Amino acid sequence: MEKTVIKIKPTNNPSIIKFEADKFLTEHQSFEFKNIDEAGNSPLAQQLFYLPFVKTVFISGNFVAVERYNIVEWEEVQTEVADQIEHYLNSGQPVVKTAEKDKKLPYTIYAESTPNPAVMKFVANKKLVDSIFEFKNIDEAKEAPLAQALFHFPFVKEVFFDENYISITKYDIAEWNDITMELREYIRIYLEEGKTIITEGIEEQKTNKNAIANTQQAENLNETSKQIISIIEEYVKPAVASDGGNILFESYDENSKIVKLILQGACSGCPSSTITLKNGIETMLKEMMHGKINEVVAING
């Protein structure tokens, strides 16, 4: 390990000398200590204050600057101070004991009810994931640590992640009034501690956008299917996302003119999903696709 070398550098103030090191002593921080008590977090500054002529110690970047009382001249003591600083730096001790930065990231989580009485949406003030993920059980969540943790609550049935929210489906054994606060606080603390939400190696789940983006899949889709996906992406998904759910295109049959969709999150098993499918999506697709659609059905609830 290379030894740190100190060079003595005069300043415009005759009372202050800079002792310049050949490496950085602090990271983007400057410190000024007026006495030994103020220097409680800097063992180096404390050591310097034992010298009777030291008035103020500055530590910044790659130097230590010392202001002296007029009881001595720098020519008399500067070499001694330089040697002391150099010796201290080469001892491997900390220059400044910076308090461990709080690793917590400020998160705000609020709970929002959805049209599905079994599903609550927990919305964060920051982005959580880059893609949509749905987990029906703890085994499916092996690469999603936050989802795994949530499945340890006995009342959690399913977990659904979208960009900045988590939709949780509960079993009937609990009421939202009794568990919402507990879940909200658990999610907030988990996120603030910087724990992993989704592992980097997780396989991206199927989305409508992926179906279009993936060349091989796109080649297998006819023009009608592509148009249906585009309509769902532009007109349907934003609305259902606000309710804590998602709708994916599954297939289109040219003969029967039936569109099959997959419901996720709050949409899955929602009592009003049939109304949404028939009065909303089906009506829209029929109007926009001009005779190419007879029916829209959900293949999962």
C-alpha positions in Angstrom: 0.0 0.0 0.0 1.5 3.4 -1.1 2.2 5.8 1.7 0.4 9.1 1.8 2.7 12.1 1.4 1.9 15.5 2.8 3.1 18.8 1.2 3.0 22.1 3.0 1.2 24.8 1.1 1.1 28.4 2.4 -2.1 30.4 1.9 -3.0 34.1 1.5 -3.8 34.1 5.2 -0.5 33.9 7.2 -2.3 32.2 10.1 -3.4 29.3 7.9 -1.3 26.6 6.3 -2.6 23.8 4.0 -1.3 20.3 4.4 -2.0 18.8 1.0 -2.1 15.0 0.6 -1.6 13.1 -2.6 -5.1 11.5 -2.3 -8.6 12.6 -1.4 -9.3 12.5 2.3 -13.1 13.2 2.1 -15.7 12.6 -0.5 -17.5 15.7 -1.6 -17.6 17.0 1.9 -15.9 19.8 3.9 -15.5 20.0 7.6 -14.6 22.9 9.9 -13.8 22.3 13.6 -13.4 25.2 16.0 -12.4 23.1 19.0 -11.8 19.6 20.2 -15.5 19.0 21.1 -16.7 20.0 17.7 -14.1 17.5 16.3 -15.8 14.5 18.0 -16.3 12.7 14.7 -12.7 13.4 13.4 -9.9 11.6 15.3 -7.4 13.5 13.2 -8.7 16.9 14.0 -9.0 15.9 17.7 -5.3 14.9 17.7 -4.3 18.2 16.1 -6.2 20.2 18.8 -3.9 18.7 21.4 -1.3 21.1 19.9 -1.6 24.3 21.9 -1.3 26.6 19.0 -4.1 25.0 16.8 -7.2 27.3 16.6 -9.2 25.8 13.8 -9.0 22.7 11.6 -10.5 22.5 8.1 -10.7 19.2 6.2 -11.8 19.1 2.6 -10.9 17.2 -0.5 -7.2 16.3 -0.4 -6.1 18.7 2.3 -6.1 19.6 5.9 -5.9 23.3 6.7 -4.9 24.5 10.1 -5.3 27.9 11.6 -2.9 28.8 14.4 -3.0 31.1 17.3 -0.3 33.8 17.3 1.8 32.2 20.0 4.0 30.6 17.4 5.1 31.1 13.8 4.4 28.5 11.2 8.1 28.2 10.3 8.7 26.8 13.8 6.0 24.1 13.8 4.7 23.4 10.2 7.1 20.4 9.7 6.0 18.8 12.9 2.4 19.2 12.0 2.9 17.8 8.5 4.7 14.8 10.0 1.9 14.2 12.5 -0.8 14.4 9.8 1.2 12.2 7.4 1.8 9.6 10.2 -1.9 9.6 11.1 -3.0 9.1 7.5 -0.7 6.2 7.0 -2.0 4.6 10.1 -5.2 3.7 8.3 -7.5 5.3 10.8 -10.5 7.3 9.5 -10.0 11.0 8.8 -13.7 11.8 9.6 -16.1 9.3 11.0 -19.1 10.2 8.9 -22.3 8.9 10.4 -23.7 6.1 8.4 -26.1 7.6 6.0 -29.6 6.6 6.4 -30.1 4.0 3.8 -33.8 4.4 3.9 -35.5 5.8 0.8 -38.5 8.0 1.4 -41.6 6.2 0.2 -45.2 7.1 0.4 -47.7 4.3 0.1 -51.4 4.8 0.0 -54.2 2.2 -0.3 -56.8 2.6 -3.0 -59.9 0.4 -3.3 -60.7 -1.2 -6.7 -63.9 -2.3 -8.3 -63.0 -5.8 -7.2 -63.9 -6.1 -3.5 -61.2 -8.8 -3.0 -58.4 -6.5 -4.3 -56.7 -3.5 -2.8 -54.3 -1.3 -4.7 -51.2 0.0 -2.9 -49.7 2.9 -4.8 -46.2 4.2 -4.3 -44.8 7.6 -5.0 -41.9 6.0 -7.0 -41.5 3.6 -9.8 -41.3 0.0 -8.5 -41.0 -2.2 -11.6 -40.3 -1.8 -15.3 -42.8 -4.4 -16.4 -46.0 -6.1 -15.3 -45.8 -9.1 -13.1 -48.5 -11.4 -11.7 -48.0 -14.1 -9.1 -50.8 -16.5 -8.2 -48.8 -18.2 -5.4 -45.5 -18.1 -3.5 -43.9 -20.7 -5.8 -44.4 -18.4 -8.8 -42.8 -15.6 -6.8 -39.4 -17.2 -6.3 -37.7 -14.4 -8.2 -39.8 -11.7 -6.7 -38.7 -11.2 -3.0 -41.4 -8.6 -2.2 -44.1 -10.8 -3.5 -42.7 -13.8 -1.6 -42.7 -11.8 1.6 -46.3 -10.7 1.0 -47.4 -14.3 0.5 -46.3 -15.0 4.0 -49.4 -13.1 5.2 -52.0 -15.8 5.5 -54.7 -13.6 3.9 -52.7 -12.8 0.7 -54.0 -14.8 -2.2 -52.4 -13.1 -5.3 -49.9 -10.3 -5.9 -49.8 -8.1 -9.0 -47.1 -5.5 -9.8 -47.4 -2.7 -12.2 -45.2 0.3 -12.7 -45.9 2.2 -9.4 -48.4 0.0 -7.6 -49.1 -3.4 -6.1 -52.5 -5.0 -6.3 -53.1 -7.6 -3.6 -55.9 -10.1 -3.8 -57.0 -11.4 -0.4 -58.8 -14.5 0.8 -62.2 -14.1 2.4 -60.7 -14.9 5.9 -59.9 -11.2 6.4 -61.5 -7.8 5.9 -59.7 -4.9 4.3 -60.5 -2.7 7.3 -58.4 -5.1 9.5 -55.4 -5.6 7.2 -54.9 -2.6 4.9 -52.8 -0.6 7.4 -50.6 -3.6 8.2 -50.0 -4.3 4.5 -49.4 -0.6 3.7 -46.8 -0.2 6.4 -45.1 -3.5 5.6 -44.7 -2.5 1.9 -43.5 1.0 2.9 -40.9 -0.3 5.3 -39.7 -3.0 2.9 -39.2 -0.4 0.1 -37.5 2.2 2.4 -35.0 -0.4 3.5 -34.0 -0.8 -0.1 -34.8 -4.5 -0.3 -35.1 -6.2 -3.7 -38.6 -6.0 -5.3 -37.9 -8.1 -8.4 -34.6 -10.0 -9.1 -32.7 -8.9 -12.2 -32.8 -12.3 -13.8 -36.6 -12.7 -13.6 -38.2 -13.7 -16.9 -40.3 -10.9 -18.2 -43.9 -11.9 -18.3 -46.1 -11.8 -21.3 -47.5 -8.4 -22.2 -49.3 -7.0 -25.2 -46.3 -4.8 -26.0 -44.0 -7.8 -25.9 -46.2 -9.6 -28.4 -45.8 -6.7 -30.8 -42.2 -6.0 -30.1 -41.1 -9.7 -30.4 -40.5 -10.3 -34.1 -41.2 -14.0 -34.0 -44.5 -13.4 -32.2 -45.4 -10.5 -34.4 -45.0 -12.7 -37.5 -47.6 -15.1 -36.1 -50.1 -12.3 -35.5 -52.5 -11.3 -38.3 -53.3 -7.6 -38.9 -56.6 -7.8 -37.0 -54.8 -9.2 -33.9 -52.3 -6.4 -34.1 -55.0 -3.8 -34.4 -56.8 -5.3 -31.4 -53.6 -5.1 -29.3 -53.1 -1.5 -30.3 -56.6 -0.6 -29.3 -56.2 -2.4 -25.9 -52.9 -0.7 -25.3 -54.1 2.8 -26.1 -57.7 2.8 -24.8 -58.3 0.0 -22.4 -55.1 -0.6 -20.4 -54.8 3.0 -18.9 -58.3 2.7 -17.5 -57.9 -0.7 -16.0 -54.5 0.2 -14.6 -56.1 3.0 -12.6 -58.3 0.3 -11.1 -55.3 -1.9 -10.2 -55.6 -4.4 -13.0 -54.5 -5.3 -16.4 -55.9 -6.9 -19.6 -53.8 -8.9 -22.0 -54.7 -10.1 -25.5 -54.6 -13.9 -25.8 -56.0 -14.7 -29.2 -58.3 -13.8 -32.1 -60.2 -16.3 -34.2 -60.9 -15.1 -37.7 -63.6 -17.7 -38.2 -65.7 -17.1 -35.1 -64.5 -13.5 -34.7 -64.0 -14.1 -31.0 -61.3 -12.2 -29.0 -60.0 -13.9 -26.0 -58.4 -11.8 -23.2 -56.6 -12.5 -19.9 -57.6 -10.6 -16.9 -54.9 -9.7 -14.3 -54.7 -8.0 -10.9 -57.9 -6.4 -9.8 -59.6 -7.4 -13.1 -59.3 -11.1 -12.4 -62.3 -12.4 -10.7 -63.9 -8.9 -10.4 -67.7 -9.0 -10.3 -67.8 -6.0 -12.7 -65.3 -7.5 -15.2 -68.1 -9.0 -17.3 -69.8 -5.6 -17.6 -66.4 -4.1 -18.5 -65.8 -6.7 -21.1 -69.2 -6.6 -22.7 -70.3 -3.0 -22.4 -66.8 -1.5 -22.6 -64.2 -3.5 -24.5 -66.5 -5.5 -26.7 -68.6 -2.5 -27.7 -65.4 -0.5 -28.4 -63.8 -3.2 -30.5 -67.0 -3.8 -32.5 -67.2 -0.1 -33.3 -63.6 0.4 -34.1 -63.0 -2.9 -36.0 -66.1 -2.6 -38.3 -67.6 -6.1 -38.4 -64.4 -8.1 -37.5 -65.5 -8.7 -33.9 -68.4 -10.8 -32.7 -67.6 -11.4 -29.1 -64.9 -10.7 -26.4 -64.4 -13.3 -23.7 -62.1 -13.7 -20.7 -60.4 -17.0 -20.4 -59.8 -16.6 -16.7 -62.8 -15.3 -14.8 
